[in-house]
Amino acid sequence: MVRLKQVQCFVTLTVALTVACAPAAHQGSHTPTQPKKSRESVAALGVRCLKEHAAAKAALNAADYPRAADAAERLMGVYQSLAQQLGNAAARADACGTTAEETVGQVAQTLHVKTPSTERALKILMAWVSAFAHRARDIPAVLVLVKMLEERKLWRDAARAYARVAALEPVRKHARAAAHAAVAMWSRVRATAKDTPRGKRPLTVDERDYLKAVDKLLSLEGKTKLRAELTFRKAQLLDSVGQSQAAFPLCEAVVTQYERSSVAPYAALLLLNILSEQKAEARLVSWVQRLSKRRRLARGELGRTLRTFRLHAMRGKAQKEADAGHYRACAKLYLKLARARGEKRGDLALYNAAACQQSAGDLPHAVATRKRLAARFPKSNLAPKAMLQNGRALMTLGKAAAASRCYERFARRYPNNPGASGALVQAINARLKAGQKKQARALLKRMKPYAARYPQLMEEARKAIDGTRSADGLDATVTPGK
C-alpha cells in the first residue's frame, strides 16, 4: 500500500508540473514535448506494475500457482510495453520499480519447484532472464533456467543461458566452467544440425553465438590441449563459410604451439588445404618441408598428404626444368619421383625421364630407363610406346640386332596391338641390316597372321629378304604403330 501511494503521488506531481510548465513552453520554447497520451500511458503502466505485483504476491501466498503465473505474465507484458516507450533502462526502473524483476523471478522459480512439469515456469523465466538478468546476483536464477532447459533437451537455449552466466560470473573459475558448458551445449546443437554446403556465405545466428562462446572460453583458458581444440574448431567453422584468410593463422597457431595435441595433424591438413585452394605454391612447398621435419606430426593421414604434396611439388619442379631446357636436371627429378614412396604413376615418371634423357642426347640411358618401365609396368599403356621408342633409339645407336629383339618382344607381348605387324616388319629390317637373313626369314613366317590385313607389308618384306628390294627401302615404307 505504501508503494501504491508513492506512485499515485508521483502521477499527481507529474500532472501538476505539466500544467504549470505548459504556458511557458507555449510562449517562448520551441522544444517538442512528449504527447499527453504517452505520458499518461507510462504513468498508467507504472500503476499496473504495482497492481500485478500485488496480485502475484497474493496468489503465491495462497499457493494458487496458476493465478500467480497469470499475474506474472501480465506483469512481464507491462514491462515490455514500458520497454517500447522508454528505451532507457533507468527510466523503466523508475516507472516500474524493482517489482517486475523481483516478482516475476520469484514466481518463475516457485513454479519450477512446485509444478516442474509445466511449461509456464520455463516461459516466464526465459522472459525474465532476457529482460533482467544483467548482474552477478541474477546468476542463481539463470542456473535454474539452465537446469529447466537441459531437462527438456533445449540445447540451443541452454547454450545461450550458460553464455550469460559466463558473462555475469565475477569468479574466473566459475565463469570458465559456464563458458565450457556453453561450448558443450553448442557442440550438441551442431552435432544434430543439418550439414550446410561448404562455401562462401555469411555466418548464421547460431554460428555467431557459437563463435562468441568459443572466444569467451579461449579468453579464460590457459595454454592447454583444450585451447588447441577450441582454436581448431573455430578455424574449421571459418573455413567452411569461406573465411580461409581468418582460419589460416588459427591453424598455424595450433600446429606451431600445440604440436602434441590430438588436433594438430588435422589443423596441419586444413592449413595445407587452404594454401592449395589459394594456389600459393611457394608457401605450400615451404609448409610441406616444415611439416615433414616434424616426425610427431608427419604420420598417418597427414604423412600421406605430405608425401602427395611433396610428389606434386617434385613434378612441378621437373616440368619447370624441362620448359627451361635443363633436360638432365629434369631427368634426375623424374627418376627420383619414380623411386619415391607413394608415387602412383611411376610408369609416367620413367617415361618422362627417358624423354628428358633423349632430349639431352643421352640415348643409352634413355634406352635403359624405358627397359625399366617395360619391366616394372608391363600392363601400363606407356610400356608399348616405350618399347617401340627403344627400338628406334637402338637403330639410331647402330645396334640393329638389339633393336630387332626389342621389336620382336613387342610383337610377342602385345600381339593384338595395332603396331604389332609394323614391329615385326621393323624387326625384319633390323635383322637384314645386321646381316642376319636367316632370322629375318623366320620372322617373315611369324607375319602370316597379318597377311590378310597387310598384304603389301608381306610383299615388301619378302622382296627385301630375297634381295630384290633394299632393307633401307623397307625401312622407309613401314612404320610401326604409335
C-alpha positions in Angstrom: 0.0 0.0 0.0 2.8 2.4 0.8 4.4 1.8 -2.6 0.9 2.3 -4.3 0.5 5.7 -2.6 4.0 6.7 -3.7 3.2 6.0 -7.3 -0.1 7.8 -7.1 1.7 10.9 -5.6 4.2 10.7 -8.4 1.5 10.7 -11.0 -0.3 13.6 -9.4 3.0 15.6 -9.2 3.8 14.8 -12.8 0.4 16.1 -14.0 0.8 19.3 -11.9 4.2 20.0 -13.2 3.0 19.5 -16.8 0.2 22.0 -16.3 2.5 24.5 -14.7 5.0 24.4 -17.4 2.7 24.4 -20.4 2.2 28.2 -20.8 5.9 28.9 -20.7 6.5 26.2 -23.4 3.7 27.7 -25.5 5.0 31.3 -25.2 8.7 31.0 -25.8 10.1 27.5 -26.2 10.0 25.5 -29.4 11.3 22.3 -27.7 9.0 19.4 -28.6 7.2 17.9 -25.6 6.0 14.3 -25.2 2.4 13.9 -26.1 0.0 13.8 -23.2 -1.4 10.4 -24.1 2.2 8.9 -24.0 2.9 10.4 -20.6 -0.3 9.2 -19.1 0.3 5.7 -20.6 3.7 5.5 -18.9 2.1 6.6 -15.6 -0.7 4.1 -16.0 1.7 1.3 -16.7 3.6 2.2 -13.5 0.3 1.8 -11.6 -0.4 -1.5 -13.3 3.0 -2.8 -12.3 2.1 -2.4 -8.6 -1.3 -3.9 -9.2 0.0 -7.1 -10.9 2.8 -7.3 -8.3 0.2 -7.4 -5.6 -1.9 -9.9 -7.4 1.1 -12.2 -8.0 2.2 -12.0 -4.3 -1.3 -12.8 -3.1 -1.6 -15.8 -5.4 1.8 -17.1 -4.2 0.8 -16.7 -0.6 -2.4 -18.6 -1.3 -0.5 -21.3 -3.2 -2.6 -20.5 -6.2 0.1 -21.1 -8.8 -1.9 -20.8 -12.0 -3.2 -17.4 -10.9 0.3 -16.4 -9.9 1.5 -17.3 -13.3 -1.2 -15.3 -14.9 -0.2 -12.2 -12.9 3.5 -12.7 -13.7 2.8 -12.9 -17.4 0.7 -9.8 -17.3 3.5 -8.1 -15.3 6.0 -9.0 -18.0 3.6 -7.7 -20.6 3.5 -4.3 -18.8 7.3 -4.2 -18.6 7.6 -5.0 -22.3 5.2 -2.2 -23.0 7.3 0.2 -21.0 10.4 -1.1 -22.9 8.8 0.0 -26.1 8.1 3.5 -24.9 11.2 4.0 -22.7 14.4 2.9 -24.2 16.5 3.8 -21.2 16.7 1.1 -18.6 16.9 3.6 -15.7 13.7 5.2 -16.9 12.0 1.8 -17.0 13.1 1.1 -13.5 11.8 4.5 -12.3 8.4 3.8 -13.9 8.0 0.1 -12.8 10.3 0.0 -9.9 12.0 -3.3 -9.0 8.6 -5.0 -8.5 8.6 -6.6 -12.0 12.1 -8.0 -11.7 11.6 -9.4 -8.2 8.1 -10.8 -8.6 8.5 -12.4 -12.0 11.7 -14.1 -10.9 10.1 -15.4 -7.7 7.0 -16.7 -9.5 9.1 -18.5 -12.1 11.3 -20.2 -9.6 8.4 -21.1 -7.4 6.5 -22.6 -10.3 9.6 -24.6 -11.2 9.8 -26.1 -7.8 6.1 -26.6 -7.2 4.9 -27.5 -10.7 8.1 -28.7 -12.5 6.2 -30.4 -15.3 4.5 -27.2 -16.6 6.0 -25.1 -19.4 4.7 -21.8 -17.9 7.6 -21.6 -15.5 10.1 -22.0 -18.3 8.4 -19.4 -20.5 8.2 -16.9 -17.6 11.8 -17.5 -16.5 13.1 -17.2 -20.0 11.4 -13.8 -20.4 12.7 -12.8 -17.0 16.3 -13.7 -17.9 16.1 -11.9 -21.2 14.8 -8.7 -19.5 16.5 -8.5 -16.1 19.5 -10.9 -15.8 22.4 -8.5 -16.1 24.0 -8.7 -12.6 26.0 -11.3 -10.8 23.2 -11.7 -8.2 21.0 -13.0 -11.0 23.2 -16.0 -11.7 21.2 -18.4 -9.5 18.0 -17.7 -11.4 19.8 -18.2 -14.7 21.2 -21.5 -13.5 17.6 -22.6 -12.6 16.7 -21.7 -16.2 19.6 -23.8 -17.5 18.5 -26.8 -15.5 15.0 -26.5 -16.9 16.3 -26.2 -20.4 18.7 -29.2 -20.1 15.8 -31.3 -18.7 13.9 -30.6 -21.9 17.0 -31.0 -24.1 16.7 -27.5 -25.4 20.5 -27.3 -26.0 20.4 -24.1 -28.1 18.7 -22.1 -25.3 20.8 -23.7 -22.7 23.9 -22.7 -24.5 22.8 -19.1 -24.6 21.9 -19.2 -20.9 25.3 -20.6 -20.0 26.9 -17.9 -22.0 25.0 -15.3 -20.0 26.3 -16.9 -16.8 29.8 -16.8 -18.1 29.4 -13.1 -18.9 28.0 -12.3 -15.4 30.2 -14.5 -13.2 32.9 -12.5 -11.5 34.9 -15.6 -10.3 37.1 -16.7 -13.1 36.9 -20.4 -12.2 33.1 -20.4 -12.3 33.0 -18.2 -15.4 35.3 -20.7 -17.2 33.0 -23.6 -16.1 30.0 -21.8 -17.5 31.8 -21.0 -20.8 32.9 -24.6 -21.1 29.2 -25.7 -20.6 28.1 -23.2 -23.3 30.5 -24.6 -25.8 29.4 -28.1 -24.9 25.8 -27.2 -25.5 26.6 -25.6 -28.8 28.5 -28.8 -29.8 25.3 -30.8 -29.2 23.4 -28.3 -31.4 25.9 -28.5 -34.2 26.0 -32.3 -34.0 22.3 -32.5 -34.7 22.1 -29.7 -37.2 21.8 -30.4 -40.9 25.1 -30.2 -42.8 25.4 -27.0 -44.7 27.4 -26.9 -48.0 30.9 -25.6 -47.7 31.3 -22.2 -49.5 31.4 -18.5 -49.0 28.4 -17.3 -47.1 27.5 -15.2 -44.0 27.5 -16.8 -40.6 24.2 -17.8 -39.2 22.9 -16.6 -35.8 23.8 -19.9 -34.2 27.3 -19.9 -35.7 27.9 -16.4 -34.5 26.8 -17.3 -31.0 28.9 -20.4 -31.1 32.0 -18.4 -32.0 31.3 -16.0 -29.2 31.1 -18.9 -26.7 34.4 -20.2 -28.1 36.0 -16.8 -27.8 34.8 -16.4 -24.3 36.2 -19.8 -23.2 39.5 -19.0 -25.0 39.8 -15.8 -23.0 39.5 -17.9 -19.8 41.5 -20.9 -20.9 45.2 -21.3 -20.3 47.7 -22.9 -22.7 46.1 -26.4 -22.6 45.1 -29.1 -25.1 41.5 -27.8 -24.8 42.7 -24.4 -26.1 44.2 -26.1 -29.2 41.0 -28.0 -29.8 38.9 -24.8 -29.5 41.2 -22.9 -31.8 40.9 -25.7 -34.4 37.1 -25.8 -34.1 37.0 -22.1 -34.8 39.3 -22.5 -37.8 37.1 -25.3 -39.2 33.9 -23.2 -39.0 35.6 -20.1 -40.5 37.0 -22.1 -43.4 33.6 -23.8 -44.0 32.0 -20.4 -44.6 34.8 -19.2 -46.9 36.8 -17.2 -44.4 40.0 -19.1 -45.1 42.1 -16.0 -44.5 40.9 -15.9 -40.9 41.2 -19.6 -40.5 44.8 -19.9 -41.6 46.5 -18.2 -38.7 44.4 -20.3 -36.3 45.7 -23.5 -37.9 49.2 -22.1 -37.9 48.9 -21.4 -34.1 47.7 -25.0 -33.4 50.5 -26.6 -35.5 53.3 -24.5 -34.1 52.2 -24.1 -30.4 50.3 -27.3 -29.8 52.2 -29.9 -31.8 51.5 -32.7 -29.2 47.7 -32.1 -29.3 45.4 -34.6 -31.0 44.1 -31.9 -33.4 47.5 -30.7 -34.6 47.6 -33.1 -37.6 44.1 -32.1 -38.6 45.0 -28.4 -38.3 48.0 -29.1 -40.5 45.8 -30.8 -43.1 43.4 -27.8 -43.1 46.4 -25.4 -43.4 47.7 -27.3 -46.4 44.3 -27.4 -48.0 43.8 -23.7 -47.6 47.2 -23.0 -49.3 46.3 -25.4 -52.1 43.0 -23.7 -52.7 44.7 -20.3 -52.7 47.3 -21.7 -55.2 50.1 -20.3 -53.1 52.7 -22.7 -54.4 55.7 -21.2 -52.7 54.1 -21.1 -49.3 52.7 -24.6 -49.8 56.1 -26.1 -50.6 57.6 -24.2 -47.6 55.0 -25.6 -45.2 55.3 -29.2 -46.6 59.0 -29.0 -45.9 58.4 -27.7 -42.4 55.8 -30.2 -41.5 57.8 -33.1 -43.0 60.6 -32.4 -40.4 58.1 -32.7 -37.5 58.1 -36.5 -37.1 55.4 -36.4 -34.5 53.0 -34.8 -37.0 54.1 -36.5 -40.2 52.3 -39.7 -39.6 49.0 -41.3 -40.7 46.8 -39.3 -42.9 49.0 -36.2 -42.6 52.1 -38.2 -43.6 50.3 -39.5 -46.7 49.1 -36.0 -47.6 52.6 -34.6 -47.1 54.0 -37.2 -49.5 51.4 -36.4 -52.0 52.2 -32.7 -51.8 56.0 -33.4 -52.0 55.5 -35.5 -55.1 53.3 -32.8 -56.6 56.0 -30.2 -55.9 58.6 -32.5 -57.5 56.6 -33.0 -60.6 56.1 -29.2 -60.9 59.8 -28.6 -60.5 60.7 -31.2 -63.1 58.3 -29.7 -65.6 59.9 -26.2 -65.0 63.3 -27.7 -65.7 62.0 -29.3 -68.9 60.4 -26.0 -70.0 63.8 -24.2 -69.4 65.6 -26.8 -71.5 67.5 -28.3 -68.5 66.9 -31.9 -69.6 69.5 -33.6 -67.4 68.1 -32.0 -64.3 64.6 -32.8 -65.4 65.6 -36.5 -65.9 67.1 -36.7 -62.4 63.9 -35.3 -60.8 61.7 -37.7 -62.7 63.9 -40.7 -61.8 63.7 -39.7 -58.2 60.0 -39.3 -58.5 59.7 -42.9 -59.9 61.5 -44.2 -56.8 59.6 -42.1 -54.3 57.3 -43.8 -51.9 53.6 -43.2 -52.6 54.1 -42.3 -56.3 51.1 -43.9 -58.1 52.4 -43.1 -61.7 55.9 -44.4 -61.6 55.4 -45.5 -65.2 54.8 -41.9 -66.3 57.7 -40.7 -64.3 60.1 -43.2 -66.0 58.6 -42.4 -69.4 59.2 -38.6 -68.9 62.7 -39.3 -67.5 63.5 -41.2 -70.7 62.1 -38.4 -72.8 64.3 -35.9 -71.0 67.4 -38.1 -71.3 66.8 -38.5 -75.1 66.3 -34.7 -75.4 69.6 -34.3 -73.6 71.3 -36.6 -76.2 71.8 -39.4 -73.7 70.3 -42.2 -75.8 71.9 -45.2 -73.8 70.4 -44.0 -70.5 67.1 -43.3 -72.2 67.0 -46.9 -73.5 67.9 -48.3 -70.1 65.1 -46.2 -68.5 62.5 -47.4 -70.9 63.6 -51.0 -70.3 62.9 -50.4 -66.6 59.5 -49.0 -67.4 58.5 -52.1 -69.5 59.8 -54.5 -66.9 58.2 -52.8 -63.9 54.9 -51.8 -65.5 54.1 -54.3 -68.3 50.4 -53.5 -68.1 50.9 -49.8 -68.4 49.7 -48.2 -71.6 53.1 -46.5 -71.8 55.0 -49.8 -71.9 54.3 -50.5 -75.6 55.2 -46.9 -76.6 58.5 -47.2 -74.6 59.4 -50.5 -76.4 58.8 -49.0 -79.8 60.8 -45.9 -79.0 63.6 -48.1 -77.7 63.7 -50.0 -81.0 64.1 -46.8 -82.9 66.7 -45.5 -80.4 68.8 -48.7 -80.8 68.7 -48.4 -84.5 70.0 -44.9 -84.2 72.8 -46.2 -82.0 73.6 -48.7 -84.7 72.6 -51.7 -82.6 70.4 -53.4 -85.2 70.3 -56.8 -83.6 69.3 -55.4 -80.2 66.6 -53.2 -82.0 65.3 -56.4 -83.7 65.0 -58.2 -80.4 63.2 -55.2 -78.9 60.6 -55.2 -81.8 60.2 -59.0 -81.5 59.5 -58.8 -77.8 56.9 -56.1 -78.5 55.1 -58.3 -81.1 55.1 -61.3 -78.7 53.9 -59.3 -75.7 51.3 -57.3 -77.5 50.1 -59.4 -80.4 46.8 -57.6 -80.6 48.3 -54.1 -80.6 47.8 -52.2 -83.8 51.6 -51.8 -84.0 52.4 -55.5 -83.8 52.6 -56.1 -87.5 54.7 -53.0 -88.1 57.0 -54.0 -85.3 57.7 -57.4 -87.0 58.5 -55.6 -90.2 60.9 -53.3 -88.4 62.4 -56.4 -86.8 62.9 -58.0 -90.2 64.5 -54.7 -91.4 66.8 -54.7 -88.3 67.9 -58.3 -88.9 68.7 -57.6 -92.5 70.8 -54.6 -91.6 72.6 -56.8 -89.1 73.2 -59.3 -91.8 71.0 -61.9 -90.2 69.0 -63.1 -93.2 68.1 -66.4 -91.7 66.5 -64.8 -88.7 64.7 -62.4 -91.0 63.1 -65.3 -92.9 61.9 -66.8 -89.6 60.3 -63.5 -88.7 58.5 -63.5 -92.1 56.7 -66.7 -91.1 55.5 -65.0 -87.9 53.9 -62.4 -90.1 51.5 -64.9 -91.7 48.6 -64.0 -89.3 48.8 -60.4 -90.6 49.0 -61.3 -94.3 45.3 -60.9 -94.9 45.2 -57.4 -93.3 48.6 -56.2 -94.5 49.4 -57.9 -97.9 51.6 -55.0 -99.1 53.8 -55.3 -95.9 54.2 -59.0 -96.5 55.2 -58.5 -100.1 57.7 -55.7 -99.2 59.2 -57.8 -96.5 59.6 -60.8 -98.9 61.2 -58.7 -101.6 63.7 -57.3 -99.0 64.6 -60.8 -97.8 65.0 -62.1 -101.4 67.3 -59.2 -102.2 65.0 -57.6 -104.9 64.4 -54.6 -102.6 66.9 -53.0 -100.2 66.4 -53.0 -96.4 66.6 -49.2 -96.5 63.6 -49.2 -98.8 61.7 -51.4 -96.4 62.5 -49.1 -93.5 61.1 -46.1 -95.4 58.0 -48.0 -96.3 57.0 -49.4 -93.0 56.4 -47.5 -89.7 55.3 -49.3 -86.5 52.0 -48.2 -84.9 52.1 -45.4 -82.4 
